[in-house]
Amino acid sequence: MTDLIIMDGDTVQFSTIAAITLLLPMPTTTIKASGETTVHGKKVCVEGDEKKVEIHNCSYMMPPFTISGLGTLKIKELAPNQFTQKSRSGNKSLILQGKTFIAVFEVKSPAKQPPPTNTPDPAPTYNGTGKLISNNNKIKAT
């Protein structure tokens, strides 16, 4: 089955992250391509580019930890249908839009319960999902 190829500057949108509440609208960023191949002058994204996507200093809360903490959003793992099986750039598979990927929120400064307890959130990470959004609506691969 063919799907849209992800290229330099395409959107990465994080959606649900476990039971935590992110204090800003759900973050988005872009992905930077490192592929050798270009389409219409833009590099294509290849396997490994997803590992460089990070959004730092995201504020979060999770009841009963109502004093906000900070963390980093990352792509933990793309789904198998988000890599090409035939088309390649160098020795790496191209990244396809696909449906959803697995995201991870890494806690850097834990949220806390209010005084007098000030107990910190004990979880070091939370998993969630996200999606890649291609600005390209024509170039596809399998």
DSSP file (Angstrom, degrees, kcal/mol; ACC not computed):
  #  RESIDUE AA STRUCTURE BP1 BP2  ACC     N-H-->O    O-->H-N    N-H-->O    O-->H-N    TCO  KAPPA ALPHA  PHI   PSI    X-CA   Y-CA   Z-CA
    1    1 A M              0   0    0      0, 0.0     2,-0.2     0, 0.0   140,-0.1   0.000 360.0 360.0 360.0 135.4    0.0    0.0    0.0
    2    2 A T        +     0   0    0    138,-0.1     2,-0.3    82,-0.0   140,-0.2  -0.547 360.0 176.8 -88.3 152.9    1.4    3.4   -0.9
    3    3 A D  E     -A  141   0A   0    138,-2.2   138,-2.1    -2,-0.2     2,-0.1  -0.958  38.2 -78.3-148.3 163.2    1.5    6.4    1.5
    4    4 A L  E     -A  140   0A   0     -2,-0.3    93,-2.4   136,-0.2     2,-0.3  -0.382  45.1-122.2 -67.3 138.4    2.8   10.0    1.4
    5    5 A I  B     -B   96   0B   0    134,-2.3     2,-0.4    91,-0.2   131,-0.3  -0.637  21.0-128.6 -81.1 136.6    6.6   10.4    1.9
    6    6 A I        -     0   0    0     89,-2.8    39,-2.9    -2,-0.3    89,-0.3  -0.741  32.9-173.8 -86.5 131.5    7.7   12.6    4.8
    7    7 A M  B >   -C   44   0C   0     -2,-0.4     3,-2.2    37,-0.3    24,-0.3  -0.727  36.7 -60.5-122.8 171.0   10.1   15.4    3.8
    8    8 A D  T 3  S+     0   0    0     35,-2.5    24,-0.2     1,-0.3    -1,-0.1  -0.233 121.5  18.3 -52.0 129.4   12.2   18.1    5.5
    9    9 A G  T 3  S+     0   0    0     22,-2.9    -1,-0.3     1,-0.3    23,-0.1   0.420  86.3 144.6  89.3  -0.8   10.0   20.5    7.4
   10   10 A D    <   -     0   0    0     -3,-2.2    21,-2.0    21,-0.4    -1,-0.3  -0.303  54.6 -95.0 -69.1 160.3    6.9   18.3    7.6
   11   11 A T  E     -DE  30 133D   0    122,-1.7   122,-3.0    19,-0.2     2,-0.5  -0.532  26.6-162.1 -86.2 138.5    4.8   18.5   10.8
   12   12 A V  E     -DE  29 132D   0     17,-3.1    17,-2.1    -2,-0.2     2,-0.5  -0.985  14.9-170.4-114.2 118.5    5.1   16.2   13.9
   13   13 A Q  E     -DE  28 131D   0    118,-2.9   118,-2.9    -2,-0.5     2,-0.4  -0.947  10.5-152.7-117.5 120.4    2.0   16.4   16.0
   14   14 A F  E     + E   0 130D   0     13,-2.0   116,-0.3    -2,-0.5     3,-0.1  -0.721  20.2 173.1 -86.9 137.3    1.9   14.8   19.5
   15   15 A S  E     +     0   0D   0    114,-2.6     2,-0.2    -2,-0.4    -1,-0.1   0.444  51.4  11.3-112.6-108.7   -1.6   13.9   20.6
   16   16 A T  E     -     0   0D   0     10,-0.1   113,-2.7     1,-0.0     2,-0.5  -0.536  53.6-170.5 -80.0 137.8   -2.5   11.9   23.7
   17   17 A I  E >   - E   0 128D   0      3,-0.4     3,-1.4     1,-0.3   111,-0.3  -0.875  49.7 -84.9-126.5  96.2    0.2   11.3   26.4
   18   18 A A  T 3  S-     0   0    0    109,-1.2    -1,-0.3    -2,-0.5   111,-0.1  -0.024  88.5 -37.7  41.1-135.9   -1.1    8.8   29.0
   19   19 A A  T 3  S+     0   0    0     -3,-0.1    -1,-0.2     2,-0.1     2,-0.1   0.295 106.3 113.6-100.6   8.0   -3.1   10.5   31.7
   20   20 A I    <   -     0   0    0     -3,-1.4     2,-0.6    42,-0.1    -3,-0.4  -0.415  60.5-135.6 -80.3 158.4   -1.0   13.6   32.0
   21   21 A T  E     -F   61   0D   0     40,-3.2    40,-1.9    -2,-0.1     2,-0.4  -0.963  11.1-146.3-112.8 118.4   -2.3   17.1   31.0
   22   22 A L  E     -F   60   0D   0     -2,-0.6    38,-0.2    38,-0.2     4,-0.1  -0.707  11.9-140.9 -81.4 135.6    0.1   19.2   29.0
   23   23 A L  S    S+     0   0    0     36,-2.1    37,-0.1    -2,-0.4    -1,-0.1   0.570  81.4  51.9 -82.1  -9.0   -0.4   22.8   30.0
   24   24 A L  S    S-     0   0    0     35,-0.4    -2,-0.1     1,-0.2    34,-0.0  -0.721 109.9 -71.6-111.1 168.9   -0.1   24.3   26.5
   25   25 A P  S    S-     0   0    0      0, 0.0    -1,-0.2     0, 0.0     3,-0.1  -0.253  78.6 -69.2 -54.6 154.5   -2.0   23.2   23.4
   26   26 A M        -     0   0    0      1,-0.1   -10,-0.1    -4,-0.1   -11,-0.1  -0.239  67.8-113.5 -52.0 123.0   -0.8   19.8   22.2
   27   27 A P        -     0   0    0      0, 0.0   -13,-2.0     0, 0.0     2,-0.3  -0.205  33.8-173.2 -67.1 147.2    2.7   20.6   20.9
   28   28 A T  E     +D   13   0D   0    -15,-0.2     2,-0.3    -3,-0.1   -15,-0.2  -0.945   9.2 163.2-131.1 157.6    3.8   20.3   17.3
   29   29 A T  E     -D   12   0D   0    -17,-2.1   -17,-3.1    -2,-0.3     2,-0.3  -0.833  33.0-101.0-151.6-171.6    7.2   20.6   15.7
   30   30 A T  E     -D   11   0D   0     -2,-0.3     2,-0.4   -19,-0.3   -19,-0.2  -0.832  24.4-123.8-120.1 162.3    8.9   19.8   12.4
   31   31 A I        -     0   0    0    -21,-2.0   -22,-2.9    -2,-0.3     2,-0.5  -0.862  17.9-138.2-106.2 139.7   11.1   16.9   11.4
   32   32 A K        -     0   0    0     -2,-0.4     2,-0.3    17,-0.3    20,-0.1  -0.854  19.7-138.1 -99.5 127.6   14.5   17.5    9.8
   33   33 A A        +     0   0    0     -2,-0.5    12,-0.2    10,-0.1    10,-0.1  -0.599  26.0 174.9 -89.0 143.7   15.4   15.3    6.9
   34   34 A S        +     0   0    0     10,-0.3    11,-0.2    -2,-0.3    -1,-0.1   0.256  37.3 129.6-125.9   8.9   18.8   13.7    6.3
   35   35 A G        -     0   0    0      9,-1.7    55,-0.1     1,-0.1    -2,-0.0  -0.254  58.8-136.3 -66.2 152.7   18.1   11.6    3.3
   36   36 A E  S    S+     0   0    0      7,-0.1     2,-0.2     2,-0.0    -1,-0.1   0.772  83.8  82.2 -76.5 -27.3   20.3   11.7    0.2
   37   37 A T        -     0   0    0      7,-0.1     7,-2.0     2,-0.0     2,-0.3  -0.528  63.9-161.5 -81.8 143.4   17.3   11.8   -2.1
   38   38 A T  E     -J   43   0E   0      5,-0.2     2,-0.4    -2,-0.2     5,-0.2  -0.939   8.4-162.1-122.9 150.6   15.4   15.0   -2.8
   39   39 A V  E >  S-J   42   0E   0      3,-2.9     3,-1.8    -2,-0.3   100,-0.0  -0.989  83.0 -13.7-129.9 121.4   11.9   15.6   -4.2
   40   40 A H  T 3  S-     0   0    0     -2,-0.4    -1,-0.1     1,-0.3     3,-0.1   0.865 132.0 -52.6  52.8  38.7   11.2   19.0   -5.6
   41   41 A G  T 3  S+     0   0    0      1,-0.2     2,-0.4     0, 0.0    -1,-0.3   0.447 116.6 110.7  81.6   1.2   14.3   20.3   -4.0
   42   42 A K  E <   -J   39   0E   0     -3,-1.8    -3,-2.9   -33,-0.0    -1,-0.2  -0.903  68.6-119.7-111.0 138.2   13.5   19.0   -0.5
   43   43 A K  E     -J   38   0E   0     -2,-0.4   -35,-2.5    -5,-0.2     2,-0.3  -0.390  28.1-123.4 -68.2 149.4   15.3   16.1    1.2
   44   44 A V  B     -C    7   0C   0     -7,-2.0    -9,-1.7   -37,-0.2   -10,-0.3  -0.671  23.8-112.3 -91.2 151.1   13.3   13.1    2.2
   45   45 A C        -     0   0    0    -39,-2.9    50,-2.5    -2,-0.3     2,-0.3  -0.662  37.2-167.5 -83.0 137.5   13.1   11.8    5.8
   46   46 A V  B >   -K   94   0F   0     -2,-0.3     3,-2.8    48,-0.3     4,-0.4  -0.806  37.4 -66.2-123.4 163.6   14.8    8.5    6.4
   47   47 A E  T 3  S+     0   0    0     46,-2.6    -1,-0.1    -2,-0.3    48,-0.0  -0.222 122.7  33.2 -48.8 127.4   14.9    5.9    9.2
   48   48 A G  T >  S+     0   0    0     -3,-0.0     3,-0.9    44,-0.0     4,-0.3  -0.046  90.5  93.4 109.6 -28.8   16.6    7.6   12.1
   49   49 A D  G X  S+     0   0    0     -3,-2.8     3,-1.5     1,-0.2   -17,-0.3   0.844  79.3  62.4 -62.9 -32.1   15.4   11.1   11.5
   50   50 A E  G >  S+     0   0    0     -4,-0.4     3,-1.2     1,-0.3    25,-0.5   0.791  92.5  64.5 -63.8 -27.2   12.5   10.5   13.8
   51   51 A K  G <  S+     0   0    0     -3,-0.9    -1,-0.3     1,-0.2    -2,-0.2   0.632  96.2  58.0 -72.3 -12.9   14.9    9.9   16.7
   52   52 A K  G <  S+     0   0    0     -3,-1.5     2,-0.5    -4,-0.3    -1,-0.2   0.476  78.9 107.5 -94.6  -3.6   16.0   13.6   16.5
   53   53 A V    <   +     0   0    0     -3,-1.2    22,-0.9    -4,-0.2     2,-0.3  -0.660  43.5 153.0 -80.6 120.4   12.5   15.0   17.1
   54   54 A E  E     - G   0  74D   0     -2,-0.5     2,-0.5    20,-0.2    20,-0.2  -0.996  33.6-160.8-147.6 142.3   12.3   16.5   20.5
   55   55 A I  E     - G   0  73D   0     18,-2.1    18,-2.4    -2,-0.3     3,-0.3  -0.970  25.4-156.6-122.5 113.6   10.2   19.3   22.2
   56   56 A H  E     +     0   0D   0     -2,-0.5    16,-0.2    16,-0.2    -2,-0.0  -0.443  61.5  23.4 -89.5 159.9   11.9   20.4   25.4
   57   57 A N  E     +     0   0D   0      1,-0.2     2,-0.5    -2,-0.1    -1,-0.2   0.856  69.0 168.4  57.5  45.1   10.4   22.1   28.5
   58   58 A C  E     - G   0  71D   0     13,-2.8    13,-1.4    -3,-0.3     2,-0.3  -0.788  30.0-134.7 -85.8 125.1    6.8   21.0   28.1
   59   59 A S  E     + G   0  70D   0     -2,-0.5   -36,-2.1    11,-0.2   -35,-0.4  -0.593  32.0 173.3 -80.5 140.9    4.8   21.8   31.3
   60   60 A Y  E     -FG  22  69D   0      9,-2.1     9,-2.4    -2,-0.3     2,-0.3  -0.966  19.8-167.1-144.6 160.5    2.6   19.0   32.6
   61   61 A M  E     -F   21   0D   0    -40,-1.9   -40,-3.2    -2,-0.3     5,-0.2  -0.958   1.5-174.7-139.1 157.8    0.3   18.0   35.5
   62   62 A M  E >   - G   0  65D   0      3,-1.8     3,-3.2    -2,-0.3   -42,-0.1  -0.806  43.4 -79.4-154.6 112.0   -1.2   14.8   36.5
   63   63 A P  T 3  S+     0   0    0      0, 0.0    50,-0.1     0, 0.0    -2,-0.0  -0.228 118.4  23.9 -51.7 136.0   -3.6   14.5   39.5
   64   64 A P  T 3  S+     0   0    0      0, 0.0     2,-1.4     0, 0.0     3,-0.1  -0.948 115.2  72.8 -90.2  12.9   -2.9   14.5   42.4
   65   65 A F  E <   +G   62   0D   0     -3,-3.2    -3,-1.8     1,-0.2    48,-0.3  -0.661  56.4 159.4 -89.7  85.4    0.4   16.2   41.3
   66   66 A T  E     +     0   0D   0     -2,-1.4     2,-0.7    -5,-0.2    47,-0.2   0.483  45.7  87.5 -95.0  -4.3   -1.2   19.6   40.6
   67   67 A I  E    S-L  112   0G   0     45,-2.7    45,-2.2    -3,-0.1    -5,-0.1  -0.878  91.6-111.5 -92.4 120.0    2.0   21.7   40.8
   68   68 A S  E     -     0   0D   0     -2,-0.7     2,-0.2    43,-0.2    -7,-0.2  -0.030  34.2-168.1 -60.7 151.6    3.4   21.6   37.2
   69   69 A G  E     -G   60   0D   0     -9,-2.4    -9,-2.1    -4,-0.1     2,-0.3  -0.645  16.7-117.8-122.0-177.7    6.5   19.8   36.2
   70   70 A L  E     +GH  59 109D   0     39,-2.5    38,-2.6   -11,-0.2    39,-2.3  -0.921  33.4 154.2-127.7 151.6    8.6   19.8   33.0
   71   71 A G  E     -GH  58 107D   0    -13,-1.4   -13,-2.8    -2,-0.3     2,-0.4  -0.943  36.2-103.7-159.9-177.7    9.5   17.2   30.5
   72   72 A T  E     - H   0 106D   0     34,-2.2    34,-2.9    -2,-0.3     2,-0.4  -0.969  22.5-144.1-122.0 131.2   10.6   16.4   26.9
   73   73 A L  E     +GH  55 105D   0    -18,-2.4   -18,-2.1    -2,-0.4     2,-0.3  -0.785  29.4 165.4 -92.7 136.7    8.3   15.0   24.2
   74   74 A K  E     -GH  54 104D   0     30,-2.3    30,-2.3    -2,-0.4     2,-0.7  -0.951  44.5-104.0-142.6 161.5   10.0   12.6   21.7
   75   75 A I  E     - H   0 103D   0    -22,-0.9    28,-0.3   -25,-0.5     3,-0.1  -0.831  33.8-175.8 -83.6 119.8    9.0   10.0   19.1
   76   76 A K  E     -     0   0D   0     26,-2.2     2,-0.3    -2,-0.7    27,-0.2   0.895  64.1 -13.3 -82.8 -44.0    9.7    6.7   20.8
   77   77 A E  E     - H   0 102D   0     25,-2.0    25,-2.9   -27,-0.0    -1,-0.3  -0.933  58.0-134.2-163.1 132.6    8.9    4.5   17.8
   78   78 A L        -     0   0    0     -2,-0.3    23,-0.1    23,-0.2    20,-0.0  -0.571  37.7-105.1 -81.9 153.9    7.4    4.7   14.4
   79   79 A A    >   -     0   0    0     21,-0.3     3,-2.3    -2,-0.2    -1,-0.1  -0.424  30.5-110.5 -73.4 154.2    4.9    2.0   13.3
   80   80 A P  G >  S+     0   0    0      0, 0.0     3,-1.2     0, 0.0    -1,-0.1   0.829 118.4  60.9 -55.5 -32.0    6.1   -0.6   10.8
   81   81 A N  G 3  S+     0   0    0      1,-0.3    17,-0.2    16,-0.0     4,-0.1   0.441  89.9  72.2 -77.1   3.5    3.8    1.0    8.2
   82   82 A Q  G <  S+     0   0    0     -3,-2.3    14,-2.4    15,-0.1     2,-0.4   0.236  89.4  69.2-101.0  13.1    5.7    4.3    8.5
   83   83 A F  E <  S-N   95   0H   0     -3,-1.2    12,-0.2    12,-0.2     2,-0.1  -0.980  84.5-117.4-126.9 142.9    8.8    2.9    6.7
   84   84 A T  E     -     0   0H   0     10,-2.1    -2,-0.1    -2,-0.4   -82,-0.0  -0.416  13.9-162.2 -73.0 154.0    9.1    2.0    3.0
   85   85 A Q  E    S+     0   0H   0     57,-0.8    -1,-0.1    -2,-0.1     3,-0.0   0.622  87.9  21.4-106.3 -21.2    9.9   -1.5    2.1
   86   86 A K  E    S+     0   0H   0      1,-0.1     2,-0.2     8,-0.0    -2,-0.1   0.794 107.4  70.8-113.6 -50.8   11.1   -0.9   -1.5
   87   87 A S  E     +     0   0H   0      7,-0.0     7,-1.0     2,-0.0     2,-0.3  -0.489  61.4 176.0 -75.2 139.1   12.2    2.8   -1.9
   88   88 A R  E     -N   93   0H   0      5,-0.2     2,-0.5    -2,-0.2     5,-0.2  -0.963  30.1-149.0-141.2 157.0   15.4    3.8   -0.1
   89   89 A S  E >  S-N   92   0H   0      3,-2.4     3,-1.5    -2,-0.3     2,-0.4  -0.966  83.3 -34.5-125.1 111.9   17.7    6.8    0.2
   90   90 A G  T 3  S-     0   0    0     -2,-0.5   -55,-0.0     1,-0.2    -2,-0.0  -0.652 124.5 -35.5  69.2-131.0   21.2    5.6    0.7
   91   91 A N  T 3  S+     0   0    0     -2,-0.4     2,-0.3    -3,-0.1    -1,-0.2   0.196 120.1  95.4-104.7  14.7   20.8    2.4    2.8
   92   92 A K  E <  S-N   89   0H   0     -3,-1.5    -3,-2.4     1,-0.0     2,-0.1  -0.816  74.6-114.9-114.2 147.6   17.8    3.6    4.8
   93   93 A S  E     -N   88   0H   0     -2,-0.3   -46,-2.6    -5,-0.2    -5,-0.2  -0.443  35.2-114.1 -70.4 147.7   14.1    3.3    4.4
   94   94 A L  E     -K   46   0H   0     -7,-1.0   -10,-2.1   -48,-0.2     2,-0.4  -0.486  28.8-115.6 -76.5 154.5   12.1    6.4    3.7
   95   95 A I  E     -N   83   0H   0    -50,-2.5   -89,-2.8   -89,-0.3     2,-0.3  -0.806  30.7-160.2 -93.6 133.5    9.6    7.6    6.4
   96   96 A L  B     -B    5   0B   0    -14,-2.4   -91,-0.2    -2,-0.4    36,-0.1  -0.730  27.9-114.0-109.8 160.2    5.9    7.6    5.4
   97   97 A Q        +     0   0    0    -93,-2.4    35,-0.6    -2,-0.3   -15,-0.1   0.941  55.6 160.6 -60.1 -50.2    3.0    9.4    6.9
   98   98 A G        -     0   0    0    -17,-0.2     3,-0.1   -94,-0.2   -94,-0.1  -0.076  52.5 -74.9  59.6-163.1    1.3    6.3    8.2
   99   99 A K  S    S-     0   0    0      1,-0.3     2,-0.3    32,-0.1    33,-0.2   0.872  91.0 -20.4 -96.3 -78.4   -1.4    6.5   11.0
  100  100 A T        -     0   0    0     31,-0.1    -1,-0.3    29,-0.0   -21,-0.3  -0.946  50.6-150.3-136.7 156.6    0.2    7.0   14.4
  101  101 A F  E     - I   0 130D   0     29,-2.5    29,-1.3    -2,-0.3     2,-0.5  -0.764  31.5-101.0-116.7 167.9    3.5    6.6   16.2
  102  102 A I  E     -HI  77 129D   0    -25,-2.9   -26,-2.2    -2,-0.3   -25,-2.0  -0.806  40.6-165.3 -90.6 126.2    4.4    5.9   19.8
  103  103 A A  E     -HI  75 128D   0     25,-2.0    25,-2.3    -2,-0.5     2,-0.4  -0.703   5.2-154.1-106.2 160.7    5.4    9.0   21.7
  104  104 A V  E     -HI  74 127D   0    -30,-2.3   -30,-2.3    -2,-0.3     2,-0.6  -1.000   6.8-154.2-136.7 138.2    7.2    9.3   25.0
  105  105 A F  E     -HI  73 126D   0     21,-3.2    21,-1.8    -2,-0.4     2,-0.6  -0.958  15.4-157.6-108.6 114.8    7.2   12.1   27.5
  106  106 A E  E     -HI  72 125D   0    -34,-2.9   -34,-2.2    -2,-0.6     2,-0.3  -0.845  15.2-132.8 -97.3 117.7   10.4   12.0   29.6
  107  107 A V  E     +H   71   0D   0     17,-2.4   -36,-0.3    -2,-0.6    -2,-0.0  -0.528  31.9 168.3 -71.4 126.3   10.0   13.8   33.0
  108  108 A K  E    S+     0   0D   0    -38,-2.6   -37,-0.2    -2,-0.3    -1,-0.2   0.751  79.4  18.0-104.4 -40.5   12.9   16.2   33.7
  109  109 A S  E    S-H   70   0D   0    -39,-2.3   -39,-2.5    11,-0.0    -1,-0.3  -0.932  93.3-129.1-133.1 107.1   11.4   18.0   36.7
  110  110 A P        -     0   0    0      0, 0.0   -39,-0.1     0, 0.0     2,-0.0  -0.190  15.9-114.5 -65.8 145.8    8.5   16.1   38.2
  111  111 A A        -     0   0    0    -42,-0.1    10,-2.9     9,-0.1     2,-0.3  -0.360  39.8-148.3 -64.7 157.1    5.1   17.6   39.0
  112  112 A K  B     -LM  67 120G   0    -45,-2.2   -45,-2.7     8,-0.2   -50,-0.1  -0.895  14.1-109.5-132.3 159.0    4.4   17.7   42.7
  113  113 A Q        -     0   0    0      6,-2.4   -48,-0.2    -2,-0.3     5,-0.1  -0.543  51.9 -94.9 -76.7 154.0    1.5   17.5   45.1
  114  114 A P    >>  -     0   0    0      0, 0.0     4,-1.2     0, 0.0     3,-1.0  -0.247  65.0 -46.9 -67.3 160.7    0.7   20.8   46.9
  115  115 A P  T 34 S+     0   0    0      0, 0.0    -3,-0.0     0, 0.0     0, 0.0  -0.279 114.8  38.1 -58.4 150.6    2.1   21.6   50.3
  116  116 A P  T 34 S+     0   0    0      0, 0.0    -3,-0.0     0, 0.0     0, 0.0  -0.995 128.5  35.2 -90.0  -7.2    2.5   20.4   52.9
  117  117 A T  T <4  -     0   0    0     -3,-1.0    -4,-0.0     1,-0.1     0, 0.0   0.941  68.3-176.8 -74.1 -45.3    3.3   17.0   51.2
  118  118 A N     <  +     0   0    0     -4,-1.2    -1,-0.1     1,-0.2   -53,-0.0   0.757  18.8 173.5  53.0  27.1    5.2   18.3   48.1
  119  119 A T        -     0   0    0     -5,-0.3    -6,-2.4    -7,-0.1    -1,-0.2  -0.476  25.1-131.5 -66.9 129.8    5.4   14.6   47.0
  120  120 A P  B     -M  112   0G   0      0, 0.0    -8,-0.2     0, 0.0    -9,-0.1  -0.491  25.0 -95.9 -83.0 153.7    6.9   14.4   43.5
  121  121 A D        -     0   0    0    -10,-2.9    -9,-0.0    -2,-0.2   -14,-0.0  -0.516  33.6-154.2 -61.0 123.2    5.4   12.4   40.6
  122  122 A P        +     0   0    0      0, 0.0    -1,-0.1     0, 0.0    -3,-0.0   0.653  61.0 102.5 -81.8 -13.2    7.4    9.1   40.7
  123  123 A A        -     0   0    0      1,-0.1     3,-0.1     0, 0.0   -16,-0.1  -0.534  51.7-165.2 -76.3 130.3    7.0    8.2   37.0
  124  124 A P  S    S+     0   0    0      0, 0.0   -17,-2.4     0, 0.0     2,-0.3   0.739  72.5  14.0 -82.9 -23.3   10.1    8.9   34.9
  125  125 A T  E     - I   0 106D   0    -19,-0.2     2,-0.4   -54,-0.0   -19,-0.2  -0.970  56.4-157.3-147.9 159.8    8.2    8.6   31.5
  126  126 A Y  E     - I   0 105D   0    -21,-1.8   -21,-3.2    -2,-0.3     2,-0.2  -0.994  18.7-139.8-137.3 135.7    4.7    8.4   30.0
  127  127 A N  E     + I   0 104D   0     -2,-0.4  -109,-1.2   -23,-0.2   -23,-0.2  -0.619  33.1 144.6 -93.4 156.4    3.8    6.9   26.7
  128  128 A G  E     -EI  17 103D   0    -25,-2.3   -25,-2.0  -111,-0.3     2,-0.3  -0.781  36.9 -96.3-160.1-156.1    1.4    8.4   24.2
  129  129 A T  E     + I   0 102D   0   -113,-2.7  -114,-2.6   -27,-0.3     2,-0.3  -0.861  29.0 167.7-136.5 169.4    0.8    8.8   20.5
  130  130 A G  E     -EI  14 101D   0    -29,-1.3   -29,-2.5  -116,-0.3     2,-0.3  -0.956  20.5-128.2-166.5 178.1    1.3   11.3   17.7
  131  131 A K  E     -E   13   0D   0   -118,-2.9  -118,-2.9    -2,-0.3     2,-0.4  -0.983  12.2-127.1-142.4 154.5    1.2   11.6   13.9
  132  132 A L  E     -E   12   0D   0    -35,-0.6     2,-0.6    -2,-0.3  -120,-0.2  -0.829  22.7-157.4 -95.9 136.0    3.3   12.8   11.0
  133  133 A I  E     -E   11   0D   0   -122,-3.0  -122,-1.7    -2,-0.4     2,-0.3  -0.952   7.9-146.8-121.4 113.8    1.6   15.3    8.7
  134  134 A S        -     0   0    0     -2,-0.6  -128,-0.1  -124,-0.2  -130,-0.0  -0.602  12.7-160.7 -81.9 133.9    3.0   15.6    5.2
  135  135 A N  S    S+     0   0    0     -2,-0.3     2,-0.4  -128,-0.1    -1,-0.1   0.577  79.1  84.1 -81.1 -11.7    2.9   18.9    3.5
  136  136 A N        +     0   0    0   -131,-0.3    -2,-0.1     1,-0.1  -132,-0.0  -0.778  53.8 177.6 -90.4 129.8    3.3   16.9    0.3
  137  137 A N  S    S+     0   0    0     -2,-0.4    -1,-0.1  -133,-0.1     3,-0.1   0.230  74.3  39.1-117.4  15.0    0.0   15.5   -1.1
  138  138 A K  S    S+     0   0    0      1,-0.1     2,-0.6  -133,-0.1    -2,-0.0   0.676  85.6  86.4-129.1 -38.4    1.3   13.8   -4.2
  139  139 A I        +     0   0    0   -134,-0.1  -134,-2.3  -100,-0.0     2,-0.3  -0.606  55.8 169.0 -83.3 117.1    4.6   12.0   -3.8
  140  140 A K  E     -A    4   0A   0     -2,-0.6     2,-0.3  -136,-0.2  -136,-0.2  -0.801  14.7-178.4-125.0 164.0    4.0    8.4   -2.4
  141  141 A A  E      A    3   0A   0   -138,-2.1  -138,-2.2    -2,-0.3    -2,-0.0  -0.945 360.0 360.0-150.4 169.2    6.0    5.2   -1.9
  142  142 A T              0   0    0     -2,-0.3   -57,-0.8  -140,-0.2   -59,-0.1   0.359 360.0 360.0-114.6 360.0    5.5    1.7   -0.7
